[in-house]
Amino acid sequence: YEVVAARTALGNYTTSRIYYTGAHRADAEAFKGRFPAFGVIEPAPANLSRRVALHVVIGKDYPGV
């Protein structure tokens, strides 16, 4: 996977999640297959870039956090 940016998410996330854009749900499922700690897969909210296929948020439940 190519990381194009790393930033602190706005808000407080208790659950690690993957947001996908467009037709990238299968990519999100494949990512979760490799990294099962990400328990939620959802379409990306409107405030996230549509130029990025997957947005990954590490929540408080992620091992080691």
C-alpha positions as CSV (number, residue, x, y, z in Angstrom):
1,Y,0.0,0.0,0.0
2,E,1.2,3.5,-0.8
3,V,0.8,6.0,2.1
4,V,0.1,9.4,0.6
5,A,-0.5,11.3,3.9
6,A,-0.5,10.7,7.6
7,R,-2.5,13.1,9.8
8,T,-4.2,13.1,13.2
9,A,-8.0,12.4,12.6
10,L,-10.4,15.0,13.8
11,G,-12.6,13.6,16.6
12,N,-12.2,10.6,18.9
13,Y,-12.4,7.2,17.3
14,T,-12.9,4.2,19.6
15,T,-13.0,1.7,16.7
16,S,-10.4,1.4,14.0
17,R,-12.0,1.8,10.6
18,I,-11.4,1.9,6.8
19,Y,-13.3,4.5,4.7
20,Y,-13.4,3.8,1.0
21,T,-14.2,6.1,-1.9
22,G,-16.0,5.3,-5.2
23,A,-15.9,1.6,-6.2
24,H,-13.0,0.7,-3.8
25,R,-15.0,-1.4,-1.3
26,A,-13.2,-4.6,-2.5
27,D,-9.9,-2.9,-1.8
28,A,-11.1,-2.0,1.7
29,E,-12.2,-5.6,2.3
30,A,-8.7,-6.8,1.1
31,F,-7.0,-4.4,3.4
32,K,-9.1,-5.6,6.3
33,G,-8.2,-9.2,5.4
34,R,-4.5,-8.3,5.9
35,F,-5.1,-6.1,8.9
36,P,-8.2,-7.6,10.8
37,A,-8.0,-5.1,13.6
38,F,-9.9,-2.6,11.4
39,G,-13.4,-3.6,12.4
40,V,-15.5,-1.1,10.4
41,I,-15.6,-0.5,6.7
42,E,-17.7,2.4,5.5
43,P,-18.1,4.8,2.5
44,A,-15.9,7.8,3.1
45,P,-17.7,10.9,4.4
46,A,-17.9,13.9,2.2
47,N,-15.1,15.7,3.9
48,L,-12.5,13.2,2.8
49,S,-10.7,13.4,-0.5
50,R,-12.2,11.4,-3.4
51,R,-8.7,11.2,-4.9
52,V,-7.7,8.7,-2.2
53,A,-9.1,5.1,-2.5
54,L,-8.8,4.2,1.2
55,H,-8.7,6.3,4.3
56,V,-7.6,4.3,7.4
57,V,-8.3,5.5,10.9
58,I,-6.5,3.9,13.9
59,G,-8.9,4.0,16.8
60,K,-8.4,3.3,20.5
61,D,-9.1,-0.4,20.0
62,Y,-6.1,-0.9,17.7
63,P,-3.5,-3.3,19.4
64,G,-0.7,-1.3,20.9
65,V,-2.6,2.0,21.1
